[in-house]
Amino acid sequence: MGQPSNYRLLLVTLLLQLGLLVVSQEELEYSNPVSNQGYIVYLFDRLSEPMFLPKGFNNDILFEMPLEYWPERYQEMESYFGELYSDLNATRITVPRAATLPDLSLPMKLGRRDHFSLFIPLHRRMAQKLLEVLLGAKSYEDFLSKAVYCRSRINPFLYVYALSVSILHRADTRGVKLPSYPSLFPEKYFAGEVFSQLREEASLVQPAKRVPVEIPQDFTATDADPEHRLAYWREDIGINLHHWHWHLIYPFSGPVNIVKKDRRGELFFYLHMQLNARYNFERFSNHLSRVKKLHNLREPIKEGYFPKLDSLISSRVWPARQYNTRLQDVNREDQQIKFDIVDLERWIDRLFSAIHMGYVETTKGKIIPLTEERGIDILGDLIESSILSINRNLYGDLHNLGHVALAYSHDPDNRYLEPIGVMGDTTTAMRDPIFYRWHEFVNSIAFEHKATLPPYTPNQLGFEGIHITDAQVLVKGGHINEFTTFWQKSDLDLSRGLDFAPGGPLFVRVTHLQHMPFTYRIQVMNDGKTRMGTVRIFMAPKYDERGIRFRFEEQRLLFIELDKFQTRLRSGRNIIERRSSESSVSVPYEQTFSEMNADQPSVSQFTFCGCGWPQHMLIPKGLPEGLLADLFIMISNYIDDRVEQRPTTNACQDGHSYCGIRGQLYPDRRPMGFPFDRIPPNNGMKLEDFLLSNMHAVNVSIHFTGKKVVSRRK
């Protein structure tokens, strides 16, 4: 199980011998995966339960491991459980004994019931050590053995993070589909009262007759707080999953070969610029003004946030932040972290000084220029700040410790023994309104650097002989250039995350935004011979919060990327059609809302999927009367866009605009956000003044249908 068929293996071998298929050694090793490879996903099941208890959707997976792998308190009960499960009709996975047991002294310092935060330096070191253990396993059997050994000894949040990163980056687990994170830790998505209802359903109702528990849309606040109008967006499961998954692909720390990815610093900025552009679009859809950046760390934070989330593991409520909270110096001895607000301000000053001097300085005093090509990438690595920062001593740890200061603003010196807030967790940070104010400031550092670069020239923007003569958006239902959005209900199985509960599915039903499917139809004239082009599609609000038409200088920072793809342009007239479901930005609906506890593990050869913007949130909500927007379409010269990639059999490129492609260079040579990433030559110009013949703007509107709820059929 989990292996490709013999015929496929023979075909791959034949193609390799004939030279018709070129793969890396990493991919070649994966073409003959170890038996039972996919069963590694069952290590995620019911994380507070001992590993020797049955796992799986129907409690039909049993891991048989050496006695010393058992928690000490249960070792004397081995014979009892062995007899209890002797007749169990289950698939039995034999866990081999590792030649050398790993040193877990550092990661075990994080208590089993403590919160884990990638933003805290101590926790990052713990994660790095655990990643070295799991990624350093020489074979799949060794990896399985060490992963099982670690599970009962390591904090569950830290364990899931390290195991997930390892599965995504090991050659022998390529294609293993990670379980849905909400199904592992539902406490990070749903209020505590939900779990008592689910346990009641599990205890009293047969699996086939269980009904989903309905999650109210307004469980964290009311519209008395204007920011709550955006709760449906900030608390959306798919959006928060995207942020979590991105940080799995791009970890802060770990072996350098998994941290150092092509243009990761630039992608860090671009992802968060797009998050805020989408958030601003959503604010216009709710009659709110744009996000105000958090540039003054001394002023009261007017936005409060009460997450209403209970921790099932620690039995502690995620702490709230009152409105008008002020940031204070952080001194948390429990987390070995101490810094002052003035430290953040000092790093900010140094970063802006470096931008205007045009260079940064390494720890050895070497000068590194912030060039047009590499400057934004260097700054991203400095600010994030990953292990790739060239001088953390000088430029600090601004992004991460900014998150920490905000996450501990309710108890900065631990006098009340309160845990970290939602801003301290990559899974929950996007729920908090302050996330967007903080990243609006972080993004402004990138904008400051981009402002030092010259505007694009017509030669850089144009594509000689290519003319977009017309473009339309054809929306299902017959509408043209009118996007339609509505509420939709979807079910999610949480049974993996409910420990010590009877087996079988346990669903919650959530209400989320959705849009009608649509197709772009673009007409292009090519005055020359056949050539390749890159189609770039963006959208931005047409009017600001005052109802005034945007100047291009402002509007360019609000364009959200909808799609990017290559196309062959024949000589003469061309018609290009592209479905919304094919977007280079998003992952399918099923990636977020799907039955993750299937009878068999999901293993797909040569496949890497998961990271990307949720398809159901591709289009902003809009307004009942229609939110007017500009749809921008550009075709650039593929010769200038092309990246020389090594041949690969990896066919899955879901969401590569925001996530890149595993094991490959970022699939576009242009700067991320091109052509909107640099200031225009004329501050007073409108979008139409920017257009060349290879560009086209379409007046579109986004209509929200109000309270109508559409249930997705299973």
N, C-alpha and C positions, 0 to 999 in steps of 0.2 A: 504494500500500500504506500502511496506517496511517491512511487517510482514511475518514470515514463515506461511505455511499453517497449518490449524487445525490438519491435519493428522500428520504433522511433530512434532507439539507440543505434540500430544498424544503419539507419538512414543518416544520422549525424556522423557516424564513423566513416561511412562511404563518402559523404560530402567533404569531410576533413581530408581524406586521402586524395581526393580529386582536386583539392585546393579551391573548392567552390564555397567553402565556409571557413571563416577565420574567427577563432575565439581565443580569449586569453586563457592562461593556465588556470585561473580562478574559475572561469566558466567551464573549462574542460573537466575539472574536478567535479563540478556540480552535475555534469551530464550523466554521472553514475552515482546518484545519491545513496546514502546509507539506508538500509531497511528501517522502517518505522520513523523516518526522519520527521514527518509531520506531527508526530505525537508530542514533540517538544512544546506545542501550544498548550497542552494540558497542564503544564507547570504553572499556568496563569490561573487555573481554576481554584476558586474559594481559598484565597491566600492565607486566611487565618487558620484553616484546617491543616492538620498534619499531612505530610505528603503520602503517608502510607494508607490514608483513607481513599476509597474509590473516587475517581474523577470522571469527567465526561458528562455529556447531556443526559445520559441514562444511567450514570454511575457504573459504567461498564468498561472503564479503563483502570488498570491497577498497576502501579509502579512497585516493583520488587527490588529493594535496595539493601546494601550492607547494613548491619545492625548499628554501626557507629554513625550512620547517616541519620538515624532517628533522633529526635529530641531526647535528651537524657531522661526526662521524667517518664517517657513512654517505653524506653528500651526493655524494661522488665516485663512489659505486656506484649512483647513480640509474639510469643506462642499463642496468646489469647486471640490476637487479631489474625494470626496466620490460620488458626482453626476456624475463626468466624468467617473468613473469606475463602476458605478452601474450596467450597462448592460454588462460589460466585461465577456466573457466566460472564466472564470479562476477558478482554484482551490484556495480556500481562506483558508489561515492558520491563525487561531485565536491565537494571542500572548497574554497570560495572564499577568496581572499586578503582578510584583514581590511584595512580602510582604514588603521587604525592598530594596530600591534602593541602588546599590553599591556605595562605596566611590571611585571615579575615580580621585581624586585630583592629585595624583602623575602621573599616566599614561597620564593625560590630559595636563601635562606640555610639552609634545612633540607635537609640532605644527602639524596640519593636513597635511601640505605640506613639512614637514621635512623628512630627511632620518632617518631610524632606523637601529641601529647596535647592534648586540648581543655582540660585542667585547667591547663596551663602558660600564663601570660599572653603570652609571646612567640609561642607557637604559635597562640593565639587571634587575635593581631594578624595573623599570616600568613594565617590562614583568612579573617579579615575582608577583607583586601586581595584575596584570590583570589575571594571571593564578590562583591565589588564589580565585579571584572572580568567574571565570568560573568553575574551578574544585571543588570549594566549594559549588556549587549549589546542593541542596539536591535531586532534581528530574529532569527528563528531561524537564518538563514544566518550572521549575525554570531556568534551563540552557538556554532554548530557550529564555525566557523572558529577562534574563540578557544579553545574546549575542546580541539580537536585540537592547536593550537599549544602549549598548556600541558602536554599529557600527557607529552611526552618530556622536559620541563624541570623538572617538579615532583615532589616526593616522592610516591610512589603512595598512601600513606595519606592525606596531606593532599589530594591530587587527588580521590580517590574521595569523601571527605567533602564537599568543596566542590561537586563535580559533582552529587552526590546531592541536596544541599540545593537547588541551583539548579534541578534538574529538578523537584523537588517544589514549588517556589515560582514557577516561570515559567508564564505563561499559555499560551505556545506549546508547552509540553511536558506540559501537564496530561493525565493518563491514561497516560503512559509508565510502565510497570511496571519498577521497579528490579530488577536481578538480585539473587539471594540473596547476602548478604554472605559467608557461609561459602564460597560457590563462588569468590569473588574472593580472599579471604585465608584459606584453610583453616588456615594456621599459627596462627590465633587460636582454633582450636577442636579441633585434633587434634595428636597427638604426631608428632614428626619421622619416625619409622620408617614411618608410614603412606604418606608421599610416595615413599619408595623403592619400596614395594610397588606403588603406583599407576603409577610410571614404568616399572617392569618389565612391568606389565600392558599399558600403552600401547605399549611397544616390541615386545612379542612376540606379542600377541593381537589378532586382528581385532576391530573395534568391536562387531560383533554377538555375539561369543562371550565378551566380557569379563564377569567376575563381580565383585560388590562386595567390597571389603576390609572385613572385620568389625572394628568398634571395640570393644574390651573396655570393660566398665563401670567397672572398677577400674584405670585406667591412671595415676592421679595419686597414689594412696596406698592404704592398707589400713584396715580397721576398727580397727586398733590405735590409730588416731587417731579418737576418737568423732565429730569433725566430718566425717570422711569419709562417714559414713552419709548425709549430705546432698549428696554429690557429684553424684548423679543429677539433683538439682534445680538446684544452683548452676551446673553445667556443661551444663545443657540448652541445646540450640541455640536453641530458640524463645524461651526466657526472655532469653538474651543478645541475640538479635536484637531483641526488644522494647525493651530498654534503648537499644541503638544507634539504632533507628528513632525512638524518642521524642526523642532529642537531635538528630536530623535535622529533625524538625518544629519543635522548640523550641531553636534554636541559641543559644549563649551570646552570640555577637557576630555582627555583620554589619549590613547596612542595617536601620535601625530598623523599617521596615515589615514585615520578616519575623521580627524578634525580638519586637516588641511584639504579643502576641496576648492575647485576652481571658482574664483571670484566670490567666495563666501562672504567676505566683508561687504562687498557691494550688494550682494543679495540680501544680507541682513538689513541694510538701509531700504532697498527696494521693496521688500516684503512689508516692512512697517510703514513705508510711505503709502503703499497700496491699502493697507489696513485702515489708515487714517483717512485716505481719500474716500474709501467705501463708507466709512463711518460718517464722514461729513455729508456724503450723498444721502445717507439714511437720516441724518439730522434735518436736511431740507425736506425730506419726506414726512417729517413730523413737526414742521413749522418751528424748528430750532435753528439757532445761528451756528456758525462753524466752531470747531473746538478751539478753545483758548489755550495756548501753550503754557506750560508750567515753567516759566523762565525765572520767576522769583521764588526761590526756595524758602524764603522767610515769611511770605504772606500766608494768611489762613487759607486752607483748602475748603472752598465752599461746598464741594460735593461730598456728601456722606455716602456710605454704602453698607447695607446690612444683608449679608449673603444668605442667611437662613439655611445654612448647610451644617449638618451634623456629621462628625467623624465616627464611622462605625468601628474603626480600629482603635482610636484613642478615647472614644466616648466624650469628646470635647467638641463644643460648637465652634465653628470657624468664627473668629472675632469680627466685630463690626468696626467701622470708622465713623465717628460722629462728624456732622458738618462743622465747618470752621476749625478743623483740627490743624495744628501747626506742626511742622516737622521739627524734630529735636535730634540732638546728638544720640547716636546709638551705642549702647554699651551692654551687650548681651553676653555675659560670661558663659551662659549655658551653651552658646553657639560659638564661643571663641571669636567674637567679632566686636570690634570697637572702632568707630570712626565718627568724625564730626561733620556737621553740615558744611563747615568751612572747607573741609577736604574736597567735597564735591565742587564747591565754587572755585577752588584753586585749580582743579583739573579742567573745569570748563574754560577758565581764562587761558590755560596753557594750550588747549585744543584750538581755540579761536586765534590765538597768537600764531600757532603753527600754520594754520590755514592762510593767514595773511602774509606770513613770511614765505610760504610756498614750500615748506619742508618740515619733516619731523626728524628727531634725533634718536638714535639707538642707544642702548645701555653702554655701548663702547664709544659713544661720541660721534659715530658716523652719521653723516647727513643724507637723508633719503628724500628726494624731491617728490612733491605731490603732483605728479604729472596728470595730463588729461586721461591717459589710459589706466594708470594704476593708483592715482591719488585716492579715489573714492573707496577702493578696496582696502588700502592701508588704513584709512580712517575708520572704516567699519570694523576691522579687526581690533583697532585701538579702543574704540568706544564700547564694543559689545560686552565685555572684553574677554576674548577667548585666549587660549594658550598661544595663539598666533600674534598677540600684541607684541610689537617690537620693543616697547619700553613701558611696562606697566608701572614701574617705579616713578616715572616722570608724568605720564598721562593718566595713570590711575585705572580705576575699575568703575567708570562712571555709570554705565547702563545698569549693571548688576546691582551695585550698591544704592543706586537711585531706587530700584525696585525694593531693596531691603529697607531703606529709610521709610518708604511709603507703607510697606507691609508691617513694620513695627511701630508705626506712628501712634498706635493706641497704647503701647506699653514698651517704650524704647529701652528701658533699663531693667526690665523683667521684674519690677517690684510687685506686679500682680500675677506673675507666673502664667501670663497669657501666651499662647502660641502665635505663630506667624499668621498674617492675614492673607487674603486671596492674591494680593499682588506679589506674594512670594512664591507662587507656584505657576509654572508655565501652563498647567492645565486650567487654572481658574483665573489668571490675571486679567484676561480680556472681559471678564464679567464686570469689572470695576470701572466706573467712568474716569477715574484718575489715570488709568492705563493710557488713555488716548491723549490726555493733556501732557503726560510725561513723554510719550513718544512724539508728540507734536514738537516738543522742545528738542528731543534727540534728533529728529528729522531735520530740524532747522540748522543743525551743525553741518549736515550734508548739503543742504541748500546753500549755506554760506560758502562752502568749497566750490559748488557748481557755479556760483555767481562770479567766481574769479576766472572762469573759463570763457573763451570767446563764444559768441553766438554761432550756431550752425550756419554755414554758407549755403546758397542755393544748390551748389554742386553736391554738398553733403546730403542735402534733403531730397534732391530731385532724382528722377529716373527718366533719362532722355528717351523720348519716343513713346512713353507710356502715359495714357490718358484715361482716367476714370470718368466715364461719361454719365453714369447714373448708378444709384445704389438704393436698395429697399430692404426693409425688414418685413418678412412675411410671417405673421404670427398665426398659430393654429387657431381656427375659428373665423378666419377671413379678414382679420385686421391687418392693415398695412402701416408700418411705422408707429404702431401703438402697442407697446408691451403691456401685458396684463399680468397682475400679481394677485394672489389670494392666500387665505389661510388653508393649510392642509394638516390633517392629523396622520401621524405615523406611530408605529409601535416599535419598541425596543426591548429586547430580552435582557434582564438584569440578573439572571440566575447564577452566573459565574461569580458575582460579587456578594452574594448573600450566603455567608458561611453558616454551617450547621443548620441548614434548612433542607427540607425534603427535595428530592430531585425533580427535574422537569422544568419547563419554561415558566418564567414569571415576567410578564410584560408590563411596561408602563406605556401610556399613550400621550404623546406630546403634540402640541400645536405649533406649527412653524410656518414661515413664509415660503411660498412657492410661486413659480411663474409658468405661464403657458409656453410650451416649446415654440421655437421660432427658427427661421432660416434667413441667412443673409443672401441677397442676390445682387451681385456686383457686375456691372458691365464695363469692360475695359477695351480700349483700342490700342493695338500695338503697331506702331508705324514701321518697325524693323523686323528682323528675323526672330524666330522662336527663341525665347530665353526664360529664365527662372526669376521669379519675384517672391518677396515675402509680404504677405498681407498682414497688416497690423490694424487691429480694431480696438478703439477706445470709446468711452462715453463720459460726459461730464454734465453737470447742471448748467443750464443756459443763463439763469438769473441768480443773483445773490440773495441773501436773506431780506434785503430791502426791496426786492423786486426789480433791481437794476441789472441790465445786461453786463455780464462779466467782461472786463478787459482780459485779453489773452494772457497777460503776465500773471494774473490771479488764477484764471481758469485752468491753465496748464497743470497746476499742482493738484487739481481736483479730478483729472481724468483717470478713470479706472480701466484697467486692461480687461478686455472681454475675450480676446482671441488673438492668436498669431500662428500663421501656417505658411508653408511654401506652396507655390502654384506654378504650373507651366503656362506661359503666355504664348499662344501661337500668333503668327503674323495675322493682322486684321482684327476682327471683332471677337471678343471672348466674353463668355458668361460664366461667372464663378458662383457656385452655390455651396454654402457651408451651414450645417445644422448646429444649433446651440449646444447640443449634447456632445459635440466634438471639440469643445473649447480646450485650448492649451492651458487654461487657468485652473479648470475645475476637475474634480473627481466625481464619478457617478453618484446618483442618489443612493444606490444600494451600498456604497462605501460607508455611509453614515448610518442608515436605517436598514439593517439586514439581520437575518437570523445567524448569529455568529456561533451558536452552539450546535452546529450541525452534527449528524451522527459520525461523520468522518472529518479528520483534519483537512484543511484546504491547502494543497500544495500544487503549485503550477510551475512547471519548468521554465527557465529563462524569463521569469516574470518578476517585476518589481513595481508594485502599485501601492497607493495609500496616501501619499502626500499631495495635497492640492486643496483649493478652495471648494467648499461644498456646492454642488451643482444647483441645489435648491435655493441658494443665496446668490446666484450669479447676477441677478437683476435686483436693484434696490426696490424698496417697497412702493415708492411713488405716492400719489395722492388720488383720492376719489375723483377729483375733477381733472386729474392728469398733471404730472410733473414734467415740465418741458425740459428737454435736454438736447445736447449736440452729440450725435454719433459721428465719430471721426474714423475714416478709413484711409489707409495709406498703403501703397505698394512700393517697397524699396527694392533696390537692385540686389539680388541674391549673391552676386559676386562679392559685394561689400559686406554681406551679412554672414557668409558661409564660415563655418568652423570645421577644420579638418579633424574629424573624429576617427578613432580606430574602429574597424569593423566589429560589430557586436551582434549577438543573437538576442539581446535584451530588447523586447518589442514594446514594453509598457512604458509610456512616457506621460502618464497622467499628471496634470498640473505642473508641467515642466517650466512654465513661465515664472512661477513662484518658488519652485522646488528644485529646478535643474533635473538632470538625468543621472541615475546611479552609475558611478564608474566612468562618467564621460565629462567632457568640458561643457560649460553652459552653452546651450545650442543657439547662440546668437552672438555675433562678434560686436554688434553695436552696444553702446551703453544701455543699461537697463532703464526702461522708461522712455527711450528714444521714440519720438523726437521732442518730448516735452521736458527733458531733464535739464535743459539749459535756458537761460533767459533769452527772450527774443531781442532783435536789434532795436525795436521800437516799443517802448512801454505803453504807448497809447493804442496799439493795434488791437483789432478784434480777431477772432478766429479766422474769419474769411480773408483777412489780410495776410494770414500765414500760409494759406493754401497754395500749392503748386498743382501742375496738371496731373501728377501722380497721387493727389490727395482729393478727398471728397468729404463734405460735411452734410449730414442728413438731419433735418429737424424731426425729432421723435418725441413721444410722450410716454409716460409710464402711468398706467391706470391701476389703482388699487380698488378691488371690488368690495371693500368694506368687511362686514362681519361674516360673509359667506365662508363656510368651512367645507372643504372638499376632502373626503376620505379616500386615501389611496387603496386601491384594490390589491389584495395579495395574490 
